[in-house]
Amino acid sequence: MSDLKLDSSMDPIPSITLEMAKNPEQEGLWLQERLQRFLDEQFIPEAVNGEIAKRAAQIFVRQRMEGENDLITLVLALVMELEAYDFSESFFGNFSVANAVGELVLESLGISDRCCGQ
């Protein structure tokens, strides 16, 4: 058995609550465009990146329309739902795409995704 002890003085990851979606379709279009650009810039532009961005944006919009505003929950929903997507023609996977969405949303809010604000 492990002697692992949890430090109760450590703060949990702070949640980021987005405002209620006023125009989720517009959010989806923004996310689709930004995510495709992000994916294209990471390796090489590929048609599959547009398909991935479209699917991720659809999931994000549906979650937002259902009232989800917590960014961590949105990212986890993307991880789970993108698990069924066929990434065989891509350099990416469900985790990397969901994390990219989280980074893009944080960036749009002016919040750095770097550790300790670096």
Backbone as CSV, one residue per row, in Angstrom:
resi,resn,N_x,N_y,N_z,CA_x,CA_y,CA_z,C_x,C_y,C_z
1,MET,0.826,-1.183,0.000,0.000,0.000,0.000,0.872,1.249,0.000
2,SER,0.435,2.269,-0.688,1.206,3.494,-0.834,1.083,4.375,0.401
3,ASP,2.155,5.116,0.650,2.145,6.079,1.750,1.799,7.476,1.254
4,LEU,1.089,7.540,0.142,0.704,8.814,-0.450,-0.236,9.559,0.483
5,LYS,0.121,10.796,0.767,-0.720,11.636,1.619,-1.116,12.864,0.822
6,LEU,-2.348,13.233,0.930,-2.838,14.420,0.249,-2.616,15.640,1.119
7,ASP,-2.131,16.679,0.514,-1.907,17.934,1.205,-3.210,18.728,1.177
8,SER,-3.897,18.788,2.286,-5.188,19.472,2.325,-5.052,20.986,2.202
9,SER,-3.816,21.506,2.287,-3.636,22.946,2.144,-3.604,23.363,0.673
10,MET,-3.540,22.403,-0.238,-3.515,22.723,-1.663,-4.914,23.106,-2.115
11,ASP,-4.972,24.160,-2.901,-6.247,24.607,-3.424,-6.619,23.773,-4.642
12,PRO,-7.901,23.499,-4.814,-8.328,22.793,-6.029,-8.191,23.718,-7.236
13,ILE,-8.239,23.126,-8.405,-8.202,23.932,-9.627,-9.418,24.844,-9.610
14,PRO,-9.199,26.141,-9.747,-10.354,27.051,-9.715,-11.234,26.837,-10.948
15,SER,-12.526,26.860,-10.729,-13.425,26.700,-11.864,-13.576,28.028,-12.580
16,ILE,-13.831,27.930,-13.860,-14.082,29.106,-14.687,-15.516,28.974,-15.164
17,THR,-16.356,29.889,-14.744,-17.748,29.860,-15.148,-17.969,30.903,-16.227
18,LEU,-18.410,30.442,-17.380,-18.698,31.338,-18.496,-20.060,31.983,-18.290
19,GLU,-20.247,33.147,-18.875,-21.572,33.771,-18.849,-22.534,32.881,-19.619
20,MET,-23.818,33.014,-19.310,-24.821,32.272,-20.075,-24.651,32.597,-21.555
21,ALA,-24.821,31.591,-22.382,-24.660,31.789,-23.827,-25.808,32.631,-24.360
22,LYS,-25.472,33.787,-24.892,-26.494,34.654,-25.485,-26.704,34.310,-26.953
23,ASN,-25.625,33.884,-27.605,-25.683,33.530,-29.013,-24.786,32.311,-29.241
24,PRO,-25.259,31.126,-28.840,-24.415,29.928,-28.927,-23.972,29.588,-30.344
25,GLU,-24.797,29.902,-31.337,-24.399,29.620,-32.719,-23.181,30.451,-33.104
26,GLN,-23.152,31.706,-32.675,-22.005,32.565,-32.946,-20.766,32.050,-32.218
27,GLU,-20.941,31.594,-30.979,-19.831,30.994,-30.239,-19.286,29.800,-31.016
28,GLY,-20.192,28.998,-31.553,-19.795,27.812,-32.299,-19.008,28.152,-33.551
29,LEU,-19.455,29.174,-34.271,-18.733,29.594,-35.475,-17.347,30.116,-35.116
30,TRP,-17.275,30.919,-34.064,-15.986,31.428,-33.601,-15.071,30.274,-33.225
31,LEU,-15.593,29.322,-32.435,-14.785,28.205,-31.980,-14.329,27.339,-33.151
32,GLN,-15.209,27.068,-34.076,-14.849,26.246,-35.227,-13.701,26.879,-36.011
33,GLU,-13.806,28.176,-36.263,-12.760,28.884,-37.011,-11.437,28.894,-36.259
34,ARG,-11.472,29.258,-34.986,-10.248,29.347,-34.178,-9.611,27.977,-33.971
35,LEU,-10.438,26.955,-33.733,-9.901,25.619,-33.499,-9.247,25.076,-34.771
36,GLN,-9.884,25.274,-35.906,-9.279,24.798,-37.148,-7.938,25.493,-37.383
37,ARG,-7.898,26.807,-37.159,-6.641,27.542,-37.322,-5.578,27.005,-36.363
38,PHE,-5.967,26.756,-35.115,-5.041,26.218,-34.114,-4.505,24.861,-34.556
39,LEU,-5.397,23.967,-34.976,-4.979,22.629,-35.400,-4.063,22.710,-36.625
40,ASP,-4.423,23.560,-37.573,-3.604,23.720,-38.781,-2.201,24.241,-38.448
41,GLU,-2.112,25.114,-37.466,-0.821,25.700,-37.106,0.052,24.754,-36.296
42,GLN,-0.543,23.759,-35.654,0.235,22.839,-34.832,1.106,21.911,-35.672
43,PHE,0.588,21.425,-36.782,1.345,20.533,-37.656,1.270,21.075,-39.079
44,ILE,0.376,20.512,-39.876,0.164,20.996,-41.240,-1.336,21.113,-41.470
45,PRO,-1.739,22.071,-42.292,-3.178,22.183,-42.587,-3.669,20.924,-43.296
46,GLU,-4.752,20.375,-42.784,-5.362,19.184,-43.375,-6.874,19.351,-43.357
47,ALA,-7.543,18.750,-44.330,-9.006,18.828,-44.408,-9.660,18.263,-43.152
48,VAL,-9.063,17.222,-42.588,-9.652,16.596,-41.401,-9.711,17.571,-40.228
49,ASN,-8.807,18.550,-40.190,-8.844,19.532,-39.100,-10.144,20.329,-39.115
50,GLY,-10.644,20.629,-40.300,-11.926,21.330,-40.409,-13.072,20.478,-39.899
51,GLU,-13.016,19.185,-40.179,-14.060,18.268,-39.709,-14.015,18.138,-38.189
52,ILE,-12.814,18.037,-37.649,-12.649,17.942,-36.192,-13.165,19.213,-35.524
53,ALA,-12.792,20.363,-36.069,-13.227,21.645,-35.495,-14.742,21.770,-35.546
54,LYS,-15.334,21.328,-36.644,-16.797,21.402,-36.773,-17.468,20.529,-35.723
55,ARG,-16.966,19.301,-35.551,-17.568,18.386,-34.568,-17.408,18.923,-33.145
56,ALA,-16.222,19.407,-32.822,-15.987,19.946,-31.479,-16.890,21.147,-31.218
57,ALA,-17.051,22.009,-32.210,-17.920,23.182,-32.054,-19.369,22.753,-31.856
58,GLN,-19.813,21.723,-32.573,-21.187,21.228,-32.403,-21.417,20.753,-30.970
59,ILE,-20.466,20.004,-30.444,-20.583,19.503,-29.064,-20.606,20.671,-28.091
60,PHE,-19.693,21.617,-28.268,-19.605,22.782,-27.394,-20.909,23.566,-27.398
61,VAL,-21.441,23.825,-28.588,-22.690,24.590,-28.708,-23.839,23.849,-28.041
62,ARG,-23.955,22.553,-28.278,-25.038,21.789,-27.658,-24.945,21.850,-26.136
63,GLN,-23.735,21.688,-25.606,-23.553,21.775,-24.159,-23.945,23.161,-23.632
64,ARG,-23.546,24.197,-24.344,-23.878,25.562,-23.928,-25.384,25.798,-23.991
65,MET,-26.032,25.280,-25.034,-27.492,25.452,-25.169,-28.235,24.693,-24.078
66,GLU,-27.610,23.629,-23.566,-28.208,22.874,-22.460,-27.935,23.532,-21.113
67,GLY,-27.221,24.667,-21.143,-27.018,25.435,-19.917,-25.690,25.212,-19.224
68,GLU,-24.784,24.476,-19.845,-23.483,24.235,-19.214,-22.604,25.469,-19.362
69,ASN,-22.086,25.949,-18.227,-21.257,27.153,-18.218,-19.890,26.938,-17.585
70,ASP,-19.670,25.779,-16.985,-18.403,25.489,-16.332,-17.405,24.981,-17.366
71,LEU,-16.265,25.669,-17.497,-15.305,25.334,-18.543,-14.731,23.934,-18.359
72,ILE,-14.429,23.532,-17.141,-13.883,22.192,-16.912,-14.894,21.138,-17.355
73,THR,-16.152,21.335,-17.039,-17.192,20.389,-17.449,-17.337,20.362,-18.964
74,LEU,-17.232,21.515,-19.602,-17.304,21.570,-21.062,-16.150,20.800,-21.693
75,VAL,-14.953,20.976,-21.165,-13.785,20.266,-21.701,-13.943,18.759,-21.491
76,LEU,-14.404,18.352,-20.321,-14.616,16.923,-20.067,-15.690,16.337,-20.981
77,ALA,-16.737,17.105,-21.255,-17.776,16.644,-22.185,-17.185,16.436,-23.575
78,LEU,-16.310,17.346,-23.983,-15.647,17.203,-25.280,-14.776,15.945,-25.304
79,VAL,-14.013,15.706,-24.249,-13.175,14.506,-24.178,-14.036,13.264,-24.358
80,MET,-15.128,13.192,-23.621,-15.981,11.996,-23.653,-16.678,11.828,-24.996
81,GLU,-17.241,12.901,-25.523,-17.997,12.780,-26.772,-17.095,12.610,-27.986
82,LEU,-15.907,13.182,-27.942,-14.984,13.018,-29.071,-14.303,11.651,-29.064
83,GLU,-14.491,10.902,-27.988,-13.934,9.553,-27.915,-14.450,8.677,-29.064
84,ALA,-15.667,8.939,-29.509,-16.273,8.155,-30.586,-15.838,8.631,-31.975
85,TYR,-15.164,9.778,-32.050,-14.734,10.327,-33.343,-13.521,9.541,-33.850
86,ASP,-13.467,9.316,-35.160,-12.354,8.587,-35.768,-11.210,9.558,-36.062
87,PHE,-10.191,9.531,-35.224,-9.029,10.406,-35.376,-7.906,9.737,-36.166
88,SER,-8.193,8.634,-36.855,-7.138,7.871,-37.530,-6.429,8.655,-38.632
89,GLU,-7.062,9.674,-39.185,-6.443,10.472,-40.243,-5.873,11.783,-39.711
90,SER,-5.717,11.859,-38.409,-5.304,13.109,-37.782,-4.104,12.887,-36.874
91,PHE,-3.370,13.970,-36.630,-2.300,13.955,-35.641,-2.859,14.113,-34.227
92,PHE,-4.128,14.440,-34.119,-4.736,14.786,-32.842,-5.616,13.660,-32.303
93,GLY,-6.035,13.828,-31.054,-6.959,12.910,-30.412,-7.959,13.697,-29.595
94,ASN,-8.868,12.986,-28.935,-9.924,13.662,-28.195,-9.396,14.557,-27.067
95,PHE,-8.340,14.116,-26.376,-7.808,14.928,-25.285,-7.159,16.205,-25.807
96,SER,-6.359,16.088,-26.866,-5.665,17.276,-27.375,-6.651,18.294,-27.944
97,VAL,-7.708,17.815,-28.573,-8.703,18.741,-29.127,-9.479,19.414,-27.988
98,ALA,-9.902,18.647,-27.000,-10.636,19.234,-25.875,-9.776,20.246,-25.127
99,ASN,-8.499,19.919,-24.916,-7.601,20.861,-24.249,-7.409,22.124,-25.075
100,ALA,-7.325,21.969,-26.404,-7.189,23.134,-27.273,-8.409,24.044,-27.150
101,VAL,-9.589,23.453,-27.080,-10.813,24.248,-26.901,-10.723,25.030,-25.591
102,GLY,-10.318,24.364,-24.523,-10.168,25.050,-23.241,-9.193,26.205,-23.323
103,GLU,-8.049,25.981,-23.983,-7.051,27.046,-24.144,-7.612,28.224,-24.932
104,LEU,-8.341,27.928,-26.007,-8.895,29.000,-26.839,-9.935,29.818,-26.073
105,VAL,-10.761,29.144,-25.289,-11.768,29.862,-24.495,-11.072,30.722,-23.444
106,LEU,-10.067,30.167,-22.764,-9.326,30.947,-21.772,-8.668,32.162,-22.420
107,GLU,-8.061,31.944,-23.569,-7.423,33.043,-24.290,-8.438,34.136,-24.639
108,SER,-9.632,33.730,-25.044,-10.662,34.716,-25.404,-11.124,35.529,-24.196
109,LEU,-10.956,34.952,-23.012,-11.325,35.638,-21.775,-10.170,36.458,-21.206
110,GLY,-9.023,36.384,-21.874,-7.849,37.106,-21.396,-7.154,36.412,-20.248
111,ILE,-7.384,35.114,-20.105,-6.761,34.340,-19.024,-5.654,33.489,-19.635
112,SER,-4.471,33.600,-19.043,-3.335,32.827,-19.540,-3.511,31.366,-19.149
113,ASP,-3.174,30.461,-20.080,-3.233,29.047,-19.760,-1.891,28.537,-19.261
114,ARG,-0.960,29.421,-19.046,0.365,29.048,-18.558,0.332,28.936,-17.050
115,CYS,1.128,28.062,-16.526,1.201,27.856,-15.079,1.582,29.150,-14.378
116,CYS,0.900,29.448,-13.370,1.219,30.576,-12.490,1.230,31.913,-13.221
117,GLY,0.466,32.024,-14.315,0.363,33.275,-15.037,1.564,33.624,-15.888
118,GLN,2.452,32.666,-16.100,3.671,32.926,-16.888,3.365,32.919,-18.361
